[in-house]
Structure formats: structure tokens, C-alpha cells
Amino acid sequence: MENGKSAKCRVRSLPARKFEHVIKTALSGLGKQPAVLEECVRQANLEAEASLGPLDEQMDNYGQELTRVTNEIRRLINIFKSQDSVPEDLKQEFLELDDEKQRIKTELEKLRIETNRRRQHVVDLDIIERSLQDFEGLISLLPLEDQKELMQLLIKEIVVSPYDPDDEKAPSEEGAFATQIRTKYYQVNIKLHQILDLAGVVNRSKQSSDNKANWLPGADSNHQPTG
């Protein structure tokens, strides 16, 4: 629209509410397509596996630091044993090293917990299927701003093209479909970041919204947002 007639895009505009309804319905329909679900599960698990690399590297770095600090502490202990009186500066150095050692051990434990969590993370195909099939009902429970955030979290991009059902074949790519909006036909291709546990996301977001309403001064916790 910004470039006017010189724009390459052949779709000038779309009716927002009708198009949003089409997308929500399409996302629910994806829950009935095994190939789409399996590919999303595969991609999600690949991403989870790939995310372990930086964590392993951090653990290695902290492990080396822990070894260095431990060796320094042992060196000071040997000095203490060989002397009748320990200088104050060595005592202070020992305390600082001990604090550093505890900090490193704490960071290592956090990394171990996160690494184990990601290694155990396997996207559940049944959860994805149920969540997508209930998508329209689930997302309608949220305030409009949270609906927007959830859609952005789920959808990477949507490509829309004009479509002539008399001259063109129906789209065959997974996630693509043809639809009529008012008097015009379009081909729509939805590309997802990865499938989430939508039911869990909605529940957490709904609880968060309820909590916000409860602490806002003068807010009515029973008030329902309107679109």
C-alpha cells in the first residue's frame, strides 16, 4: 500500500476480522494434519537439542574456573599449614577465593538443571494435536493484546497471494490452502516458528491477566475486555 501501483504485491488489503478468523480456523485444521504436526515436533526437538551447545560450553568454562580456584585455595591452605602466623592479606585472599568458588558452584548447578530440563524436553505430539484442534476456543479466552502476542509467538509469517480456482491448482504445500474472503479467492501459506503447548500458554497468560487485574488500583477483577 505504501508503494502504490509500483508495488510488486498483488494483494492490496484484506478485511482484518474475516482474515483473522480464517487464520484461527486454519490453525485448528493443522491439528488434523499428521505431516504438519510431525514436522513441527521434529523442528522443535532439533531446536531444543541445538540450544544445548552454548550451555555445555558455559559448563566447561565454569568447570575450568572451578579447577583454577580450587587449586588456588589448596595453595593457600598449604601456606597456612607451613606458617605459625597467617598474614591478613592471605586470609582475605582465601575468603575471596572461597566466595568465588561457591558462586561458580551455584552457576554450575543452575546450568546442570537447565541442561537436564532441555535434554528431557520432548514435544508431545498428543498435546500439540489437542491444542491446535482447540485453538479457536483457547485463544478466545485471552484479552486481545495476549491474543496478539500468542499469534506472534506461534506464527513466523503468513504469505497471501491472489488465487483463481478456475485456472490454478489447489496449493499442495503443507500449511498452505485456498480460501474465499468476501468475493475474492486467495492462497494462504502459514509458516510456524514451532508448535507450542497452546493450552498451557493460554492458561498461564490468563492467570497473568487475572493477577494484573487484581492488583491494579480500582480494577474490577470480573471485568471482561472487549474487542
TAFEN-V169699 format. One record per residue. RES is the residue in three letters. OMEGA is omega in degrees with one decimal (NA if undefined). NEAR is the number of other ideal C-beta (glycine too) atoms within 10 Angstrom. Layout:
RES	OMEGA	NEAR
RES	OMEGA	NEAR
This chain:
MET	-178.7	8
GLU	-176.4	5
ASN	177.5	8
GLY	-175.7	7
LYS	-178.9	5
SER	-178.8	6
ALA	178.5	11
LYS	-177.7	5
CYS	-178.5	10
ARG	177.2	8
VAL	-175.2	13
ARG	-179.6	9
SER	178.4	7
LEU	174.5	17
PRO	-168.4	12
ALA	-173.7	8
ARG	179.9	9
LYS	-179.7	11
PHE	176.8	17
GLU	178.5	14
HIS	178.3	13
VAL	-177.9	20
ILE	178.9	16
LYS	178.2	18
THR	179.7	13
ALA	178.9	17
LEU	175.6	23
SER	179.5	18
GLY	178.9	14
LEU	179.0	22
GLY	179.7	19
LYS	-179.1	11
GLN	-176.2	14
PRO	-177.0	10
ALA	179.2	10
VAL	-179.2	19
LEU	-177.7	20
GLU	179.3	12
GLU	178.3	16
CYS	177.4	22
VAL	-179.4	17
ARG	-179.2	12
GLN	-179.3	15
ALA	-179.3	19
ASN	174.8	14
LEU	179.1	11
GLU	178.9	14
ALA	179.8	17
GLU	-178.8	12
ALA	-178.2	10
SER	-179.0	13
LEU	-176.7	13
GLY	179.0	9
PRO	178.7	9
LEU	177.9	16
ASP	179.2	11
GLU	177.6	10
GLN	178.9	16
MET	177.5	16
ASP	-178.8	10
ASN	178.2	13
TYR	177.9	19
GLY	178.0	13
GLN	178.2	11
GLU	179.8	16
LEU	177.6	17
THR	-179.5	11
ARG	-177.9	14
VAL	179.4	20
THR	178.4	13
ASN	178.2	10
GLU	178.8	16
ILE	178.3	16
ARG	178.7	10
ARG	-179.8	13
LEU	178.6	16
ILE	178.4	11
ASN	177.1	10
ILE	180.0	14
PHE	-177.7	14
LYS	-175.5	8
SER	-176.7	7
GLN	176.5	10
ASP	-178.9	4
SER	-177.0	6
VAL	178.2	13
PRO	-178.0	11
GLU	-178.6	8
ASP	177.3	8
LEU	176.9	13
LYS	-179.6	12
GLN	178.3	10
GLU	178.8	16
PHE	-179.2	18
LEU	179.3	10
GLU	178.4	12
LEU	178.9	18
ASP	176.1	13
ASP	179.5	11
GLU	179.0	16
LYS	179.4	17
GLN	178.7	11
ARG	-180.0	14
ILE	179.2	20
LYS	177.3	13
THR	179.4	11
GLU	177.9	16
LEU	179.8	16
GLU	176.4	11
LYS	-180.0	13
LEU	178.0	17
ARG	179.8	12
ILE	-179.1	10
GLU	178.3	15
THR	178.7	16
ASN	179.5	10
ARG	-178.2	10
ARG	179.0	15
ARG	-179.8	12
GLN	-176.2	8
HIS	173.7	14
VAL	-178.4	10
VAL	-175.6	19
ASP	-177.8	12
LEU	-179.3	14
ASP	178.7	8
ILE	179.3	15
ILE	-177.2	23
GLU	-179.5	17
ARG	-177.2	16
SER	-179.0	22
LEU	-179.0	26
GLN	178.9	17
ASP	-169.4	15
PHE	-177.5	24
GLU	179.9	13
GLY	-178.1	11
LEU	-173.5	22
ILE	180.0	21
SER	177.9	11
LEU	-172.7	13
LEU	168.7	18
PRO	-174.0	17
LEU	-178.8	10
GLU	178.5	11
ASP	174.5	18
GLN	179.2	20
LYS	-178.7	11
GLU	-179.9	14
LEU	179.2	19
MET	179.4	15
GLN	178.3	10
LEU	-174.4	13
LEU	-170.1	19
ILE	176.5	14
LYS	176.7	10
GLU	174.8	9
ILE	179.2	16
VAL	-177.9	12
VAL	179.1	18
SER	172.8	16
PRO	-176.0	12
TYR	177.7	18
ASP	-176.4	9
PRO	-179.7	11
ASP	-174.4	5
ASP	-175.2	6
GLU	176.0	13
LYS	176.4	7
ALA	-179.5	10
PRO	-177.8	15
SER	-178.5	6
GLU	178.2	9
GLU	-179.0	15
GLY	179.3	20
ALA	179.9	16
PHE	175.4	19
ALA	-178.9	16
THR	175.0	17
GLN	175.8	11
ILE	-171.9	15
ARG	-174.9	7
THR	-174.8	5
LYS	178.0	12
TYR	179.9	15
TYR	167.4	17
GLN	-176.4	19
VAL	178.3	21
ASN	-178.6	15
ILE	176.8	20
LYS	-175.4	12
LEU	171.1	20
HIS	173.4	15
GLN	-178.6	19
ILE	178.6	24
LEU	168.1	20
ASP	-171.5	15
LEU	-179.9	23
ALA	178.8	15
GLY	179.4	11
VAL	-179.2	19
VAL	-179.3	23
ASN	179.9	13
ARG	-179.5	11
SER	179.5	19
LYS	178.1	15
GLN	179.4	10
SER	179.7	11
SER	178.2	16
ASP	-179.8	11
ASN	178.7	11
LYS	-178.7	12
ALA	-176.4	16
ASN	-176.5	10
TRP	179.1	8
LEU	-179.3	10
PRO	176.9	4
GLY	-177.2	4
ALA	176.4	11
ASP	-175.1	9
SER	179.2	11
ASN	-178.3	7
HIS	178.8	8
GLN	179.5	7
PRO	178.8	12
THR	179.8	6
GLY	NA	7
